[in-house]
Amino acid sequence: MTMNARETTTLVLGGTGKTGSRVVERLRARDVPVRVGSRTADRPFDWDDRSTWEPALCGAAAAYVSFYPDLAVPGAPEAVAELAETAMKTGTRRLVLLSGRGSEEAQRAERALQESGAE
């Protein structure tokens, strides 16, 4: 991967889902290098298998984060915080979280991402 591609690649978690696939489509239409994050991707990503997180994030400058199954479930904020920590270790500096605002767990996940040091 060239340094230029490294600086601009965006990982889209849930990139095969309803919202994520639209994000992937729009990024590709703008010629932004994009990597789909899913359990079946070349570099798999699975929220339930933390060993997949670092390899999926490696080489991405940014990540669009959609939590499965939903940010309102108990444990979601902790998982998002751990993902953000992993992202910062791999050099993924910009994180965007799909959130439903309103639920306490979603707000905690938002704060965890904001406090991670990521853009």
Secondary structure by P-SEA (a helix, b strand, c coil): ccaaaaacbbbbcccccaaaaaaaaaaaaaccccccccccccbbbbccccccccccccccccccccccccccccaaaaaaaaaaaaaaaacccbbbbbcccccaaaaaaaaaaaacccc
